[in-house]
Amino acid sequence: MKSQIFNMKKGIIIVNVLIFGTIVILVTVALVSWASSVLKMTRSMVLREQAFQNAEAGIDYYRWHLAHAATDYSDGTGSGNGPFIHEIKDAEGTTIGEFSLTITPPPVGSSIVKVKSKGTAFATSTSLTSSRTILATMAVPSLAKYSAVANDYIRFGEGTEVYGPVHSNDGIRFDALAHNLITSAKEKFNDVENPGGYVFGVYTTVGQDDPAPPAPVPNRPDVFMAGRQFPVPVVDFSGFTSDLSQLKANAQSGGKYFANSGDEGYEIVLKVNDTYDIYKVTSLEPEVHNCNNNQSQGGWGTWSVKNKTLIGNFPFPANGIVFVEDHVWVRGQIDGARITIAVGRFPESPGQYRHITINNDLLYTTYDGTDSIGLIAQGNINIGLYSENDLRIDAALIAQHGRVGRYYYENDCGPEYKRDLLTLYGMLATDGRYGFAYTDNTGYTSRIIIYDSNLLYAPPPQFPLTSDQYQTISWQEVNE
């Protein structure tokens, strides 16, 4: 009997041992499997992070490369845009990863470069690999940071509405409406047009006049919707004076160059089929009786074409640059084009500066940055006497040694002395004082200046840039 009981207990113990042993084995296998999965996942996460860092290394490398070779979009190979593969090695010289670069060069006139970097990491102890891809957009900012920038005192009168930032290296009297920041390099100045002592670097006479400095600057959202700042650093205006001689050379080598007309100048009519007509201007509209230059403005005249002769029709040049060594009148419309028209005469002499005049609409078809017109004058950017009553200019304007504006035409000059609306979509840079209207209500009654933000990184061909250093303007991880 005792033997039976003993055998029964012994059997129960064996069963329990087998059960618990099985449980232990199952738990152990599960733990080992879980540990293996965690280890594998950890290795995968490490590889993914290394792959991401390798992709970032590719972006950093190519930004460095562009800093030393700003127009090399072939990674030093001289041809193609990738993929260009670079190995990454550890301290012992073992290859632990790579990045593969594909470069998208900028379109004509733009500085926007797209760099796609695919980073791959290798596991040294296994055959595992991991890849991740980053797409970065880089560009060099142009000098079109402002809707209007001047190297002289400027005054914005009532009836003007400005949608972009404005800056002057001198003082600003602003009696208009500003939707963006207005800045001056001066803390205070003496406005000769409004005598009475010093005023703020940016001041207004709308409503209740600003107090005189050093009083606190009042908040005036009715005029400065985004505020005003002064003093701020001087804008290096020499940066706006694009090298006209280089523009001339580029026009002669890969663009279109026109020498002195031997007459009044040329008229250029831009067309939506990527061509332009060019005329020789043989005579200008004369001043009517009693229409006088009673403000003694230099270079005063009607600046309006009377007679002209067609020279021909030409395609937009491959590099987008047209250079004319004479005065030019510009009008027309573009569609999907980027073009810069520059004028100048060499050797430079103040009495021989060449000017650009816009009396008729100059238009884009699309406003997403695809269309771009740059007008760079050695002297003035003019609006003539016989300009359109409702004039629109879609362009970036630079007056290198002159001013952007309209001459003073008094009421004896005919009904055209007073115009209704001028709209500028783009930006303007003027060495001298800007202005399309005068205090006696001559010129354009309403002026609207709309800043084209596309110009900052995608300006017209060979438009002046702020530096030669690329900035990263967008960055994202993409799936392949």
C-alpha positions in Angstrom: 0.0 0.0 0.0 2.7 2.4 1.0 4.6 1.5 -2.3 1.5 2.4 -4.3 1.1 5.7 -2.6 4.7 6.5 -3.1 4.6 5.6 -6.7 1.5 7.8 -7.1 3.3 10.8 -5.5 6.3 10.1 -7.6 4.1 10.2 -10.8 2.5 13.4 -9.7 5.9 15.0 -9.1 7.1 13.9 -12.6 3.9 15.4 -14.2 4.4 18.6 -12.3 8.0 18.8 -13.3 7.1 18.2 -16.9 4.4 20.9 -16.8 6.5 23.4 -15.1 9.5 22.5 -17.2 7.4 23.0 -20.3 6.2 26.4 -19.0 9.8 27.4 -18.3 10.9 26.3 -21.7 8.0 28.2 -23.4 8.6 31.3 -21.3 12.3 31.1 -22.1 11.7 30.7 -25.8 9.3 33.6 -25.7 11.8 35.8 -23.8 14.6 34.8 -26.2 12.3 35.5 -29.2 11.2 38.8 -27.7 14.8 39.8 -26.9 15.8 38.9 -30.5 13.0 41.0 -31.9 13.9 43.9 -29.6 17.5 43.6 -30.7 16.6 43.4 -34.3 14.2 46.4 -34.0 16.9 48.3 -32.1 19.4 47.5 -34.9 16.9 48.6 -37.5 16.1 51.8 -35.6 19.9 52.6 -35.3 20.3 51.8 -39.0 17.4 54.1 -39.9 18.8 56.9 -37.8 22.2 56.4 -39.4 20.6 56.4 -42.9 18.9 59.7 -42.0 22.1 61.2 -40.8 23.9 60.0 -44.0 21.1 61.7 -46.1 21.6 64.9 -44.0 25.4 64.7 -44.6 24.7 64.6 -48.4 22.6 67.9 -48.1 25.3 69.5 -46.0 28.0 68.4 -48.4 26.3 69.8 -51.4 25.6 73.1 -49.8 29.3 73.3 -49.0 30.1 72.3 -52.6 27.8 75.2 -53.9 29.6 77.6 -51.6 32.8 76.9 -53.5 31.3 76.3 -57.0 28.0 78.2 -57.1 27.1 77.0 -60.6 28.2 73.4 -60.5 25.2 71.1 -60.5 27.2 68.0 -61.6 29.1 67.4 -58.4 32.4 68.2 -60.1 32.0 65.6 -62.8 31.3 68.1 -65.6 28.1 66.3 -66.8 24.8 65.0 -65.7 22.8 65.7 -62.6 23.2 62.4 -60.7 22.9 60.2 -58.9 26.3 60.9 -57.5 27.3 58.3 -54.8 29.7 59.1 -52.0 30.8 56.4 -49.5 31.0 57.0 -45.8 33.7 55.2 -43.8 34.4 54.7 -40.1 37.7 55.4 -38.4 39.1 52.0 -39.5 38.2 52.7 -43.2 35.3 50.3 -43.2 32.4 51.5 -45.4 29.4 51.9 -43.2 27.1 53.8 -45.5 26.7 56.2 -48.4 24.7 59.1 -49.8 23.5 59.4 -53.3 22.8 62.9 -54.7 20.5 64.0 -57.5 20.7 67.7 -58.4 18.0 69.7 -60.1 19.6 72.9 -61.6 17.7 76.2 -61.4 15.7 77.5 -64.4 17.0 80.5 -66.3 17.1 83.5 -64.0 16.4 81.6 -60.8 18.8 80.6 -58.1 16.7 77.8 -56.7 18.5 74.4 -56.7 16.9 71.2 -55.5 19.1 68.5 -53.9 17.8 65.0 -53.3 20.0 63.0 -51.0 19.4 59.3 -50.4 21.3 58.1 -47.3 22.0 54.4 -46.8 23.4 52.7 -43.7 25.1 49.2 -43.7 25.2 46.9 -40.6 28.8 45.7 -40.3 27.9 42.4 -38.6 24.8 41.5 -40.7 23.5 42.0 -44.2 20.9 44.5 -43.0 20.7 47.9 -44.8 18.4 50.9 -44.4 17.7 53.9 -46.6 16.0 57.3 -46.1 15.7 60.3 -48.5 15.7 64.0 -47.9 14.8 66.7 -50.5 16.2 70.2 -49.8 15.6 73.4 -51.8 18.4 75.9 -51.7 18.7 79.4 -53.1 20.7 82.6 -53.0 18.4 85.5 -52.0 18.2 88.4 -54.5 18.2 92.0 -53.7 14.4 92.0 -54.2 13.9 91.9 -50.5 11.8 95.1 -50.6 8.9 96.3 -52.6 10.7 99.7 -52.7 14.2 100.6 -51.6 15.9 104.0 -52.0 19.3 105.5 -51.5 17.6 108.9 -51.0 14.8 110.6 -49.1 11.4 109.3 -50.2 7.9 110.4 -49.6 4.8 108.3 -50.0 1.8 110.6 -50.4 -1.9 110.0 -49.7 -3.4 107.7 -52.3 -0.5 105.3 -52.3 -1.0 101.8 -50.9 2.1 99.6 -50.4 1.9 95.8 -49.8 5.6 95.0 -49.3 8.5 96.1 -47.1 9.9 99.6 -47.8 13.4 100.9 -46.9 15.4 104.1 -47.3 18.9 104.9 -46.4 17.6 108.4 -45.8 14.4 109.6 -44.1 10.8 108.6 -45.1 7.7 110.7 -44.9 4.9 108.2 -45.2 1.4 109.5 -45.6 0.1 106.4 -47.4 -1.1 103.0 -46.2 1.6 100.3 -45.5 0.6 96.7 -45.2 4.2 95.7 -44.3 7.2 97.0 -42.4 8.6 100.5 -43.2 12.3 101.1 -42.2 14.9 103.8 -42.4 18.6 103.9 -41.7 18.2 107.2 -39.9 17.0 107.7 -36.4 15.9 111.3 -37.2 16.2 113.8 -40.0 15.2 117.3 -41.0 12.6 117.1 -43.7 13.2 120.2 -45.9 9.7 119.7 -47.3 8.2 119.9 -43.9 10.3 122.4 -42.0 10.0 122.6 -38.2 12.9 120.7 -36.8 13.8 117.0 -36.7 11.3 114.2 -37.3 11.5 110.5 -36.8 13.4 108.5 -39.4 10.0 107.2 -40.6 7.2 109.7 -39.8 3.7 110.6 -41.0 1.5 113.7 -41.1 -1.7 111.8 -41.5 -4.3 112.7 -38.9 -2.5 113.9 -35.8 1.2 114.6 -36.7 3.9 112.5 -35.0 5.5 114.2 -32.1 9.1 115.3 -32.5 12.0 113.1 -31.3 13.1 112.2 -28.6 9.4 111.7 -27.7 8.2 108.1 -27.7 7.2 106.8 -31.1 3.5 106.4 -31.3 1.8 103.3 -32.6 0.0 104.3 -35.8 -1.7 101.1 -37.2 -3.9 103.4 -39.4 -0.8 104.1 -41.5 1.8 101.5 -40.5 -0.3 98.3 -40.3 2.9 96.2 -39.7 4.8 98.9 -37.8 7.9 101.0 -38.6 11.6 100.6 -37.5 14.4 103.1 -37.3 17.3 103.2 -37.3 18.2 100.0 -39.1 21.4 99.1 -40.9 22.1 100.8 -44.2 21.3 98.8 -47.3 24.4 98.5 -49.5 22.9 100.1 -52.5 25.9 99.3 -54.6 24.6 95.8 -54.5 21.6 97.0 -56.6 23.8 98.4 -59.3 24.2 95.1 -61.2 27.4 95.1 -63.3 26.0 96.5 -66.5 29.2 95.8 -68.3 28.8 92.1 -67.4 25.2 92.2 -68.6 26.5 93.6 -71.9 29.1 90.9 -72.2 26.5 88.2 -71.5 24.1 89.7 -74.0 26.8 89.6 -76.6 27.8 86.1 -75.9 24.5 84.3 -75.2 21.8 86.9 -75.4 20.9 89.8 -77.6 22.8 93.1 -77.9 21.7 96.2 -79.7 24.2 99.1 -80.3 23.4 102.8 -80.3 20.5 103.4 -82.6 21.8 106.7 -83.9 18.4 108.1 -83.3 16.0 108.4 -80.2 16.4 104.8 -79.1 14.4 101.6 -79.4 10.9 100.3 -78.5 10.6 96.7 -77.4 7.3 94.9 -77.5 7.2 91.6 -75.6 4.9 88.9 -76.8 3.3 85.8 -75.2 4.9 83.5 -77.8 8.4 84.1 -76.4 9.4 86.6 -79.0 9.7 90.4 -79.1 9.4 93.1 -81.8 12.0 95.8 -81.7 11.5 99.2 -83.4 13.9 102.1 -83.9 12.3 105.2 -82.5 12.7 108.1 -84.9 10.9 110.8 -83.1 9.2 111.7 -79.8 5.9 113.5 -79.1 6.7 117.2 -78.8 5.7 119.3 -75.8 2.4 121.2 -76.4 2.4 125.0 -76.2 3.1 126.4 -72.7 4.0 122.9 -71.4 7.3 123.8 -69.6 9.8 122.3 -67.4 9.1 124.7 -64.6 10.8 122.6 -62.0 14.0 122.5 -64.0 14.2 118.7 -63.9 17.2 117.2 -65.7 16.4 115.2 -68.8 12.8 116.5 -68.8 10.7 115.8 -71.9 7.5 113.9 -73.0 9.4 110.6 -73.2 6.6 109.3 -75.5 7.1 107.7 -78.9 5.7 109.4 -81.9 7.3 107.6 -84.9 9.1 104.4 -85.2 10.4 101.8 -87.7 10.2 98.0 -87.3 13.6 96.4 -87.2 12.4 92.8 -86.7 11.0 90.1 -84.5 13.4 88.0 -82.4 13.1 85.1 -80.0 13.8 85.6 -76.3 17.5 84.8 -75.9 18.6 81.5 -74.3 20.2 83.3 -71.3 17.3 85.7 -71.0 19.4 88.9 -71.4 18.8 91.7 -73.8 21.2 94.7 -73.6 20.7 97.9 -75.4 23.2 100.7 -75.6 20.5 103.4 -76.0 17.2 104.6 -74.5 14.4 101.9 -74.5 10.6 102.0 -74.3 9.1 98.7 -73.2 5.6 97.3 -73.3 3.7 94.0 -73.9 3.1 90.7 -72.2 5.0 87.4 -71.5 3.7 83.9 -70.8 6.1 81.4 -69.1 9.2 83.5 -69.8 12.0 85.1 -67.8 13.8 88.1 -69.3 16.0 91.0 -68.2 16.3 94.1 -70.3 19.2 96.4 -69.4 20.4 99.7 -70.9 23.6 101.6 -70.6 26.3 103.4 -72.5 30.0 103.0 -72.0 32.3 104.5 -71.0 29.9 105.7 -68.3 29.3 109.4 -68.1 26.5 111.1 -66.2 25.4 113.1 -69.3 25.2 109.9 -71.3 23.2 107.6 -69.0 20.5 105.6 -70.8 17.0 105.3 -69.6 14.0 102.9 -69.8 10.5 104.3 -70.2 7.2 102.4 -69.6 4.1 104.2 -71.0 1.9 101.1 -71.7 1.0 98.0 -69.8 3.8 95.5 -69.1 2.2 92.3 -68.0 2.7 88.7 -66.8 0.2 85.9 -67.7 0.8 83.9 -64.5 1.7 85.2 -61.1 3.3 82.1 -59.5 6.9 83.1 -60.2 7.0 81.5 -63.7 6.9 84.9 -65.4 9.6 87.4 -64.5 10.7 90.7 -66.1 13.7 92.7 -64.9 14.4 96.2 -66.1 17.8 97.7 -65.2 18.6 101.2 -66.3 21.9 103.0 -66.0 19.9 106.2 -65.5 16.1 106.5 -64.9 13.1 104.3 -65.1 10.5 106.8 -66.6 6.8 107.1 -67.0 6.2 109.5 -69.9 3.6 112.2 -70.4 1.4 110.2 -72.7 1.2 107.1 -70.5 -1.9 105.0 -70.0 -4.5 106.4 -67.6 -4.7 103.0 -65.9 -1.1 101.7 -66.1 0.1 98.3 -64.8 3.7 97.3 -64.6 4.7 93.7 -63.7 8.4 93.9 -63.3 11.4 94.4 -61.0 12.8 97.9 -61.6 16.3 99.2 -60.9 17.5 102.7 -61.6 21.2 102.4 -61.1 22.2 106.1 -61.1 18.8 107.7 -61.5 15.3 107.5 -60.1 12.1 105.5 -60.7 9.3 107.9 -61.4 7.5 110.4 -63.6 8.6 113.9 -64.5 6.5 116.8 -63.4 4.0 117.8 -66.1 1.9 120.9 -65.2 -1.7 121.3 -66.4 -0.7 123.3 -69.5 0.8 120.0 -70.8 -2.7 118.7 -71.7 -5.2 116.3 -70.0 -2.4 113.7 -69.7 -0.7 115.7 -67.0 -3.0 113.9 -64.5 -3.6 110.1 -64.6 -5.8 107.9 -62.5 -4.1 104.6 -61.4 -0.6 103.1 -61.5 -0.1 99.5 -60.2 3.3 98.1 -59.8 3.6 94.4 -59.2 7.2 93.5 -58.4 9.7 95.8 -56.7 11.7 99.0 -57.4 15.2 100.1 -56.4 16.0 103.8 -57.0 19.2 105.7 -56.4 17.4 109.0 -56.5 14.1 110.1 -55.1 11.2 107.9 -56.3 7.8 109.3 -57.2 4.8 109.0 -59.7 2.8 112.0 -58.3 3.3 115.5 -56.9 1.8 117.5 -54.1 -0.4 119.5 -56.4 -2.2 116.3 -57.5 -0.4 116.0 -60.9 0.8 112.6 -61.9 -1.0 109.4 -60.9 -3.8 110.0 -58.4 -3.7 106.4 -57.0 -0.5 104.3 -56.7 -0.5 100.7 -55.7 2.8 98.9 -55.1 2.4 95.1 -54.7 5.5 93.2 -53.6 6.2 90.0 -55.7 7.7 87.7 -53.1 8.8 85.2 -55.9 11.5 87.7 -56.8 13.5 87.0 -53.6 14.7 83.6 -54.7 13.6 83.5 -58.4 14.5 86.9 -59.8 14.8 87.7 -63.5 18.0 86.6 -65.3 21.2 87.9 -63.8 19.4 90.1 -61.3 21.7 91.3 -58.5 21.9 88.9 -55.5 22.7 89.7 -51.9 25.6 87.2 -51.6 27.0 84.1 -53.2 26.0 81.8 -50.3 23.1 79.4 -50.7 20.4 79.2 -48.0 18.1 76.3 -47.3 14.6 77.5 -47.9 12.8 74.2 -47.6 13.6 70.7 -46.3 11.5 67.5 -46.1 11.9 63.7 -45.9 10.4 62.0 -49.0 9.5 58.4 -49.7 11.0 56.5 -52.7 
